[in-house]
């Protein structure tokens, strides 16, 4: 004989269903977040492991006439639990959204963050400062080409092909016809004199190139500023006065200066212009070679041959010229020990000049 089905009491099953609802609703209301609600949903309403599904299995053991009554209670309990879960999910979702919005809130009344701004490269800034100083003396800035000919770069500056002074420039030639990367900004003197009539006050900044080994003091690519003044009666005293004022403007009023003999094929007489050592102030140190002086530029009176090449009568007009390395000036102004720092594009170095 088959075993008899277990007798399920209608009242007991109904009480268990109502007890499940009484247990579930407070737990759902107290659930802290959506994850906890998902666990409660599975626990009470899961198809296979849910508590409600477990109770519903007992309905089959009830008399046929009692099953609709229990089914109605099951539906009521399910609806109540599902409604409680839906309401709790809405509250939890709203709370989560409010928390996220609060965390991401933007105070429109707060001051705006400053926009990072770049700064002029120290070479550009130094050129601007040089042109500003000489601009106060009436010098006008001109630009010349970086590719010159042997004629303008050397011959018109009193440096013929067989001149020994060519050894002073390690030239980089572009082709066999004499085109080359300019070794200095001095060719600009010829171009300005051929284009303008005296009085002339010209400043020519630009990039220069020489075939040199790179080290802390030398580079194959560098910047110079050439200065030229041509007028009637211009003399060496005018040159000295201009350069002294320039040195004081760049390095301070107390800066000591001096002229000493120099040599350049395109000026006669030629001088080197020194300032008192910015490190030791005069007694002598490694920075100035123990001399107490630092050379910042070369200069001199424009050679009559150069004036003639420029189309100017040397019997009527005289002029002076000077040339300075921009990197040298910048290194002295800012205490930079290695010329290579200007071309390395290291933001840590460049941001110091913000």
C-alpha positions as CSV (number, residue, x, y, z in Angstrom):
1,X,0.0,0.0,0.0
2,X,1.1,3.6,-0.7
3,X,2.0,5.8,2.2
4,X,-0.8,8.3,3.0
5,X,-0.3,12.0,2.2
6,X,0.6,14.1,5.2
7,X,-2.4,16.0,6.5
8,X,-2.0,19.8,6.1
9,X,-4.2,21.9,8.2
10,X,-5.8,24.9,6.4
11,X,-5.5,27.1,9.5
12,X,-1.8,26.2,10.1
13,X,-0.8,26.9,6.5
14,X,-2.7,30.2,6.4
15,X,-1.0,31.2,9.7
16,X,2.4,30.4,8.3
17,X,1.8,32.5,5.2
18,X,0.7,35.5,7.4
19,X,3.7,35.0,9.7
20,X,6.0,35.0,6.6
21,X,4.5,38.4,5.6
22,X,4.8,39.7,9.1
23,X,8.5,38.8,9.1
24,X,9.3,39.9,5.6
25,X,7.8,43.4,5.6
26,X,9.9,44.9,8.5
27,X,13.1,43.3,7.1
28,X,12.4,44.9,3.7
29,X,11.7,48.3,5.2
30,X,15.0,48.1,7.2
31,X,17.1,47.0,4.2
32,X,20.1,49.4,3.9
33,X,20.7,49.2,0.1
34,X,19.7,47.6,-3.1
35,X,22.0,44.6,-2.6
36,X,20.3,43.7,0.6
37,X,16.9,44.0,-1.1
38,X,18.0,41.6,-3.8
39,X,18.9,39.1,-1.1
40,X,15.5,39.4,0.6
41,X,13.7,39.1,-2.8
42,X,15.5,35.8,-3.4
43,X,14.9,34.6,0.2
44,X,11.2,35.2,0.2
45,X,10.1,35.1,-3.5
46,X,12.7,32.9,-5.1
47,X,11.1,30.2,-7.3
48,X,13.1,27.3,-6.0
49,X,14.6,28.4,-2.7
50,X,12.1,31.1,-1.6
51,X,10.2,30.7,1.6
52,X,6.9,31.4,-0.1
53,X,7.5,28.7,-2.7
54,X,8.3,26.3,0.2
55,X,4.9,27.0,1.8
56,X,3.1,26.7,-1.5
57,X,4.2,23.1,-1.9
58,X,1.8,22.2,0.9
59,X,-1.2,23.4,-0.9
60,X,-1.4,20.2,-2.9
61,X,-2.0,18.2,0.3
62,X,-5.1,20.3,1.2
63,X,-8.6,19.2,0.4
64,X,-9.7,20.5,-3.0
65,X,-12.3,22.8,-1.5
66,X,-9.6,24.6,0.7
67,X,-7.1,25.2,-2.0
68,X,-8.7,28.4,-3.5
69,X,-8.9,29.9,0.0
70,X,-5.1,29.3,0.6
71,X,-4.3,30.4,-3.0
72,X,-6.0,33.8,-2.2
73,X,-3.8,34.2,0.9
74,X,-0.7,33.3,-1.1
75,X,-1.5,36.0,-3.7
76,X,-2.1,38.5,-1.0
77,X,1.2,37.7,0.7
78,X,3.1,37.8,-2.6
79,X,1.6,41.2,-3.6
80,X,2.4,42.7,-0.2
81,X,6.0,41.5,-0.3
82,X,6.5,42.6,-3.9
83,X,4.9,46.0,-3.2
84,X,7.2,46.4,-0.2
85,X,10.2,45.4,-2.3
86,X,9.3,47.9,-5.0
87,X,8.8,50.7,-2.6
88,X,12.0,49.9,-0.8
89,X,14.0,49.8,-4.1
90,X,12.6,53.2,-5.1
91,X,13.7,54.7,-1.7
92,X,17.1,53.0,-1.9
93,X,17.6,54.2,-5.5
94,X,16.6,57.7,-4.6
95,X,18.9,57.7,-1.7
96,X,21.8,56.4,-3.8
97,X,21.1,59.0,-6.5
98,X,21.0,61.8,-3.9
99,X,24.3,60.6,-2.4
100,X,26.0,60.5,-5.8
101,X,24.7,63.9,-6.7
102,X,25.9,65.3,-3.4
103,X,29.3,63.8,-4.0
104,X,29.4,65.2,-7.5
105,X,27.9,68.6,-6.7
106,X,29.5,71.6,-8.2
107,X,29.5,74.9,-6.2
108,X,28.8,77.3,-9.0
109,X,29.6,80.2,-6.7
110,X,33.1,79.0,-5.9
111,X,36.0,80.7,-7.7
112,X,37.1,79.0,-10.8
113,X,40.3,77.0,-10.9
114,X,43.1,78.9,-12.5
115,X,44.1,77.8,-16.0
116,X,47.7,76.7,-16.2
117,X,49.6,79.1,-18.4
118,X,52.9,78.7,-20.1
119,X,55.7,81.2,-20.1
120,X,58.2,82.6,-22.5
121,X,61.3,80.4,-23.1
122,X,64.2,82.1,-21.3
123,X,65.9,82.6,-24.7
124,X,62.9,84.4,-26.1
125,X,62.5,86.4,-22.9
126,X,66.2,87.4,-23.0
127,X,65.9,88.5,-26.7
128,X,62.9,90.6,-25.8
129,X,64.7,92.2,-23.0
130,X,67.7,93.0,-25.2
131,X,65.6,94.5,-27.9
132,X,63.7,96.5,-25.2
133,X,66.9,98.0,-23.8
134,X,68.3,99.0,-27.2
135,X,64.9,100.0,-28.5
136,X,65.1,102.9,-26.0
137,X,68.2,104.1,-27.9
138,X,66.3,104.0,-31.2
139,X,67.4,100.6,-32.5
140,X,65.0,98.9,-34.8
141,X,64.8,95.1,-35.0
142,X,65.4,93.4,-38.3
143,X,65.4,89.7,-39.3
144,X,67.8,88.0,-41.7
145,X,67.7,84.5,-43.4
146,X,69.3,81.6,-41.6
147,X,70.7,80.3,-44.9
148,X,73.3,82.7,-46.3
149,X,75.9,82.6,-49.0
150,X,79.6,82.5,-48.6
151,X,79.7,86.0,-50.0
152,X,77.4,87.6,-47.4
153,X,78.5,85.4,-44.4
154,X,82.2,85.9,-45.0
155,X,83.5,87.8,-48.0
156,X,81.5,91.0,-47.5
157,X,82.5,91.0,-43.9
158,X,86.2,91.2,-44.9
159,X,86.8,87.5,-44.7
160,X,88.0,86.3,-48.1
161,X,88.2,82.6,-49.0
162,X,91.9,82.3,-48.0
163,X,91.6,84.4,-44.8
164,X,93.0,82.5,-41.8
165,X,90.2,83.9,-39.5
166,X,87.8,81.4,-41.2
167,X,89.1,78.9,-38.8
168,X,87.2,80.8,-36.1
169,X,83.9,79.5,-37.6
170,X,83.2,75.8,-38.0
171,X,80.8,76.2,-41.0
172,X,78.0,73.9,-42.0
173,X,77.5,74.2,-45.8
174,X,74.2,73.4,-47.5
175,X,75.5,72.8,-51.0
176,X,78.6,73.1,-53.2
177,X,77.6,76.5,-54.5
178,X,78.5,78.2,-51.3
179,X,75.1,78.2,-49.5
180,X,75.6,77.7,-45.8
181,X,73.8,77.9,-42.4
182,X,74.9,81.3,-41.1
183,X,77.6,81.1,-38.5
184,X,76.8,84.5,-36.9
185,X,74.2,87.2,-37.3
186,X,76.8,89.6,-38.7
187,X,75.6,89.1,-42.4
188,X,72.6,91.1,-41.3
189,X,74.9,94.2,-41.2
190,X,75.4,94.0,-45.0
191,X,71.7,93.4,-45.7
192,X,70.6,96.4,-43.5
193,X,73.2,98.7,-45.0
194,X,72.2,97.8,-48.5
195,X,68.5,98.3,-47.7
196,X,68.7,101.5,-45.6
197,X,70.4,104.8,-45.7
198,X,72.2,106.3,-42.6
199,X,71.5,107.1,-39.9
200,X,71.1,103.4,-39.1
201,X,70.3,101.8,-35.8
202,X,69.6,98.1,-36.3
203,X,69.3,95.1,-34.1
204,X,69.4,91.6,-35.6
205,X,68.5,88.7,-33.4
206,X,68.6,85.2,-34.9
207,X,69.6,81.6,-34.8
208,X,73.1,80.6,-35.8
209,X,74.8,77.3,-36.6
210,X,78.3,75.9,-36.2
211,X,79.8,72.5,-36.5
212,X,80.9,72.1,-32.9
213,X,80.9,69.4,-30.3
214,X,78.2,70.1,-27.7
215,X,79.2,70.5,-24.1
216,X,78.2,72.7,-21.1
217,X,79.5,75.9,-22.8
218,X,79.1,75.2,-26.6
219,X,76.3,74.2,-28.9
220,X,76.0,73.7,-32.6
221,X,72.7,75.7,-32.6
222,X,72.5,78.9,-30.7
223,X,71.2,82.5,-30.8
224,X,73.0,85.8,-31.3
225,X,71.9,89.4,-31.4
226,X,73.8,91.7,-33.7
227,X,73.8,95.5,-33.3
228,X,74.7,98.1,-35.9
229,X,74.9,101.9,-35.7
230,X,76.0,104.0,-38.7
231,X,76.0,107.8,-38.7
232,X,78.2,110.7,-39.3
233,X,80.8,111.1,-36.5
234,X,80.0,107.8,-34.7
235,X,83.0,106.8,-32.6
236,X,84.2,104.3,-30.0
237,X,82.9,106.4,-27.1
238,X,79.4,106.1,-28.5
239,X,79.8,102.3,-28.6
240,X,81.1,102.2,-25.0
241,X,78.3,104.4,-23.7
242,X,75.6,102.2,-25.3
243,X,77.1,99.0,-24.0
244,X,77.6,100.3,-20.5
245,X,74.0,101.4,-20.3
246,X,73.0,98.0,-21.7
247,X,75.1,96.1,-19.0
248,X,73.5,98.2,-16.2
249,X,70.0,97.6,-17.6
250,X,70.6,93.8,-17.8
251,X,72.7,93.1,-14.7
252,X,72.2,96.1,-12.4
253,X,73.5,99.7,-12.0
254,X,76.4,98.6,-9.8
255,X,77.8,96.3,-12.5
256,X,81.4,97.1,-13.4
257,X,82.4,97.2,-17.1
258,X,85.5,97.4,-19.2
259,X,86.8,97.3,-22.8
260,X,89.8,95.2,-23.7
261,X,91.5,94.6,-27.1
262,X,89.9,92.0,-29.3
263,X,90.0,90.8,-32.9
264,X,87.2,90.5,-35.5
265,X,87.9,90.8,-39.3
266,X,84.8,93.0,-39.8
267,X,85.6,95.7,-37.1
268,X,88.7,97.9,-36.6
269,X,89.5,98.5,-33.8
270,X,87.9,95.5,-32.1
271,X,87.1,95.1,-28.5
272,X,85.8,92.6,-26.0
273,X,83.3,93.9,-23.5
274,X,83.5,92.5,-20.0
275,X,81.4,92.9,-16.9
276,X,82.5,92.4,-13.3
277,X,82.0,88.8,-12.2
278,X,78.4,88.2,-11.1
279,X,79.4,85.4,-8.8
280,X,82.4,86.7,-6.8
281,X,82.0,90.5,-7.5
282,X,85.6,91.0,-8.4
283,X,88.1,89.0,-6.3
284,X,88.1,86.0,-8.7
285,X,86.5,82.6,-8.7
286,X,86.2,79.5,-10.9
287,X,83.2,81.1,-12.7
288,X,85.3,83.9,-14.1
289,X,88.6,82.0,-14.4
290,X,90.0,83.8,-11.3
291,X,90.1,87.1,-13.3
292,X,87.1,88.9,-11.7
293,X,85.6,89.6,-15.2
294,X,83.2,87.9,-17.5
295,X,83.1,88.6,-21.3
296,X,79.5,89.1,-22.6
297,X,80.1,90.3,-26.2
298,X,82.5,91.4,-28.9
299,X,82.3,94.7,-30.6
300,X,84.2,97.3,-32.6
301,X,84.1,100.0,-35.2
302,X,82.8,98.7,-38.5
303,X,85.6,98.1,-40.9
304,X,85.7,100.5,-43.9
305,X,85.7,97.6,-46.3
306,X,82.4,96.3,-44.8
307,X,80.9,99.8,-45.1
308,X,81.8,99.8,-48.8
309,X,80.2,96.4,-49.3
310,X,77.1,97.8,-47.7
311,X,77.0,100.7,-50.2
312,X,78.0,103.3,-47.6
313,X,80.9,105.8,-48.1
314,X,83.4,105.2,-45.2
315,X,84.8,108.8,-45.7
316,X,81.4,110.3,-44.7
317,X,80.0,107.7,-42.3
318,X,81.4,105.6,-39.5
319,X,79.7,102.9,-37.5
320,X,80.0,100.4,-34.7
321,X,78.8,96.9,-34.4
322,X,78.4,94.4,-31.6
323,X,77.4,90.8,-31.3
324,X,76.4,88.8,-28.2
325,X,75.4,85.2,-27.5
326,X,71.8,85.2,-26.1
327,X,72.4,82.0,-24.2
328,X,75.5,83.6,-22.6
329,X,73.4,86.5,-21.4
330,X,70.6,84.3,-20.2
331,X,73.0,82.0,-18.3
332,X,74.5,85.0,-16.5
333,X,71.1,86.5,-15.7
334,X,69.6,83.4,-14.3
335,X,72.7,81.5,-12.9
336,X,72.4,78.6,-15.4
337,X,75.6,76.5,-15.7
338,X,74.8,74.3,-18.8
339,X,73.9,75.7,-22.2
340,X,72.2,72.4,-23.1
341,X,69.4,73.1,-20.7
342,X,67.9,75.6,-23.2
343,X,67.2,72.9,-25.8
344,X,66.3,69.9,-23.7
345,X,62.6,71.0,-23.3
346,X,62.6,69.9,-19.7
347,X,59.4,71.3,-18.2
348,X,61.0,71.3,-14.7
349,X,63.6,73.7,-16.0
350,X,61.2,75.9,-18.1
351,X,58.6,76.3,-15.4
352,X,61.2,78.1,-13.2
353,X,60.7,81.1,-15.5
354,X,56.9,81.3,-15.1
